[in-house]
Amino acid sequence: MSEISITVNGQPETCPHSLSLEDYLAGKGINPHKVVAELNGEILKPQSFKERILNAGDEVEIIHFVGGG
Amino acid sequence: MTVLQQGLERYLSAGQLDRLASVRVGIAGCGGLGSNCAMLLARSGIRRFTLADFDLVDASNLNRQFFFPSDVGQPKVEALGRRLLELDPELDLKLINGRLEAESLPQVYAGCDILVEALDKAEYKAIFCNLFMERDVFLVCASGLGGFGGAPMRSRKLGRNMVCVGDFSTEADEANPPLAPRVMQAAAMQADAVLARILG
């Protein structure tokens, strides 16, 4: 598999290959239970993080919540 | 007409005040974000609120929350309700003093046009937002408000119906405690996002 370019929160990123959003988050050390995400303008349910594969050109918006209110 | 409403007429048109008065804003959590955001929105002409929190006012809240020493020991929703009614005795307040469970959230906030996420824990913020961001309601959340002098706060949009404010990095913890200036800055940005949605 060849590496792919995606955009995460407006910044270009390169991944070694296509991977699920769940795997992407795990690779960044991000707890998926603290996240809301949008893929190509579509809100993603947390249950779909595992099955949604990130492909070349995808635009991902991730809000990784930190505590405090 | 209340004194606050009289005063607001100096700055906002009858049409704008009608739009603000017609909206019900639901606020989840009445701590640093929620209590200040509710106060700012009441001052801005919002008349209908649904407020929920399970906690009691503690001395450690007075550094940043819209409470006063005589409120300590009282349920936060009741203390906040009293403070808001001092500002405007004719506000329409629905107060829920209890823990919010995911299953009951849609019922608690039924009838709300706009929701403000003002919860403390990151996991609860995510649960709340994931629950409502697909519904036909405008959602304003916050992330990153601890400490002082941190990264500039900004406002991000997700989808058509969600705005998140904060510095997106500074967790409120022992190293970066929640202090009034940045907590209130985030609460004020949430309130401004609500006004922009209604009046924009």
Interface residues (C-beta under 8 A of the other chain):
Chain A: N31 H33 K34 V35 V36 E38 G41 E42 I43 K45 P46 E61 I63 H64 F65 V66 G67 G68 G69
Chain B: G29 G31 G32 L33 G34 E117 A118 L119 D120 K121 A122 E123 K125 A126 C129 N130 M133 E134 C141 A142 S143 G144 L145 G146 R156 L158 G159 M162 C164 F168 S169 T170 E171 A172 D173 P178 V183
